[in-house]
Amino acid sequence: MEISNTSGRRKTSVARIYMQAGQGNITINGRDMKTYFGNELLENIVNQPLATIEQVGQYDIKVNVRGGGISAQAEAIRLAISKAIVGDNTEARPALKKEGFLTRDPRMVERKKFGKRKARRSFQFSKR
C-alpha cells in the first residue's frame, strides 16, 4: 500500500493524516499519541476505526492537526483515519458506516448575538 493522504474535521479542528502499512506507530504533530493526548479515552477514540475492522497495529499514521480542543482533534483524526481505510479497502466501508465513523459531525458553536450575554442568554433583568 502506498501512502494515503486524507483529512477530517470536527468543530474548528482539522486533521490531515498520512497513512501507510507499518507497525502501528501513530505520531501527532511530531509527538507520540500517548504523550500528545495523555488520556486513554481519547486514544481509544483515535483507534476506533482500526479496532472496528480489527487492524490495530497494522498502519503507521502521521497526523497534523490544528484548532479546537483535544477532544475535537481526536474525533477529527478518527474521521480522517476512517476515510483513509475506506480509500484503501472498500470492503471495510459498511462496518465503518454502521458505526458512524464516516459522517462528519456538523455541530458547531452558535455565534454570540448582539444585545445578549452569550448566544441566547440575556443579561440579568433588574426591575429597579
FENFENZI-V764940 format. One record per backbone hydrogen bond with DSSP energy under -0.5 kcal/mol. CO is the residue of the C=O (numbers start at 1). NH is the residue of the N-H. E is the energy in kcal/mol with one decimal. If there is no record, write none. Layout:
co:nh:e
CO:NH:E
CO:NH:E
//
This chain:
co:nh:e
4:6:-0.5
4:19:-2.8
6:17:-2.9
8:15:-3.1
10:13:-2.6
13:10:-1.9
14:66:-2.0
15:8:-2.5
16:64:-2.9
17:6:-1.4
18:62:-2.3
19:4:-2.9
20:60:-3.3
25:27:-0.5
25:61:-2.9
26:33:-1.6
27:29:-0.5
27:63:-3.3
28:31:-2.0
31:28:-3.3
32:36:-2.3
33:37:-2.5
33:38:-0.6
34:38:-1.1
39:43:-1.8
40:44:-2.2
41:45:-1.8
42:46:-1.9
43:47:-1.9
44:48:-0.9
45:48:-0.6
47:51:-2.5
48:52:-2.2
49:53:-1.4
50:55:-3.0
51:54:-0.7
55:58:-1.5
58:22:-2.0
59:61:-0.5
60:20:-2.3
61:27:-2.8
62:18:-2.2
63:29:-2.9
64:16:-3.2
66:14:-2.4
69:73:-2.1
70:74:-2.1
71:75:-1.9
72:76:-2.1
73:77:-2.3
74:78:-2.1
75:79:-1.9
76:80:-2.1
77:81:-2.6
78:82:-2.2
79:83:-2.3
80:84:-2.1
81:85:-2.4
82:86:-2.2
83:87:-1.9
84:88:-1.4
85:89:-3.2
89:92:-1.4
90:93:-1.2
92:96:-2.0
93:97:-2.9
94:98:-2.2
95:99:-1.4
96:100:-0.7
96:101:-2.1
97:100:-0.7
100:103:-0.7
102:104:-0.5
104:106:-0.7
105:11:-0.6
113:116:-1.3
118:113:-1.0
121:117:-2.5
121:118:-1.5
125:127:-0.5
//
